[in-house]
Every structure is written in C-alpha cells, then in structure tokens.
Amino acid sequence: MGVEELFAIIGPNGAGKTSIFNSISQVYRPQEGESGGRGVHHGQPPDHVAERGIARTFQNIELFPT
C-alpha cells in the first residue's frame, strides 16, 4: 500500500475478515508467523500502531443517542 491509500477486505460471513483485522490491529496475537506492516510489530504500544496509520473501526457504533 502506498501513502494515503485506503485498503478494505470484503468477503462472506465466516471468511476471517474480523480475525485478520484483529491480528493487524493487535487485538489478537498470531499463534504462528507475523502480521503487521509500516514498521509495526506485535508488542508495540497502541499509539505506535496508530501513528503509522493502522486503525480499526466498528460497524455498529452510536456516537449520539437517536
């Protein structure tokens, strides 16, 4: 990925989309191998990950009451 590029993963239910995002954003630690990029490796603090432009959003957030 280049600078300022947006990347998305799409697929059917159960394909592992959430698992890969959890691994990249360090919610999960891989049992084997590594995941990461842009100088990010497991065990680094969340602010280090965010400074490199790696983030996660959630589908069902409600910022304001409806």
N, C-alpha and C positions, 0 to 999 in steps of 0.2 A: 504494500500500500504506500502511496505517496502522501506527501504532506497535504492536509486538508481534504483527503479523500474520505468518503463515508463507505462503510462496508456493512452489509447485512447478511444474515443467514436465514433462509426460509426452508420450510420442509413440513411434512405431515407430523401429526402428533406422535410422540414416541421416537422421533428420529435422532434425538440427542442435542437439539438446539440449546436448551436450557443448560444442559451439562457442559457443553463447550463454553458457553458464556460464563458459567460459574467457575470453570477452570481458568479461563483467561483473566477474569477479574479477581482471581484468587479467593473466591468463596470456597472452592474445593481445592485440594492438593491432589495432583495425579498420583496414582499408585505406581505407574511406570512412566518413563520418559519425562518430557518437559513441555510446557506451553508458555507462551509469552511472546514478547516482541518489543521493539523500540527500547531496548535496554532494560526490560522488566523481567525479573526472575522471581520465583517463589520465595517468600520470606521477607520481601521488601515491604515497607510500610505503605498503607493505602494512599497517602499523599504523594509518594514517589510514583505510584502507578498512575494516579490522576494527572500529575504534572506531565506525563508522557502521552496524554490524550486518550487513555484507555478508561472507558467508563461503562456503566451498565444502567439501563433504565427499566422500569417495570410497567407493565401494561395497565394495571388496574389501580393507579394512584388517584387519589382525590385530594387535590390541594385545597379546595374550598368546599364547604358544605353546599349541597344542591337542594 
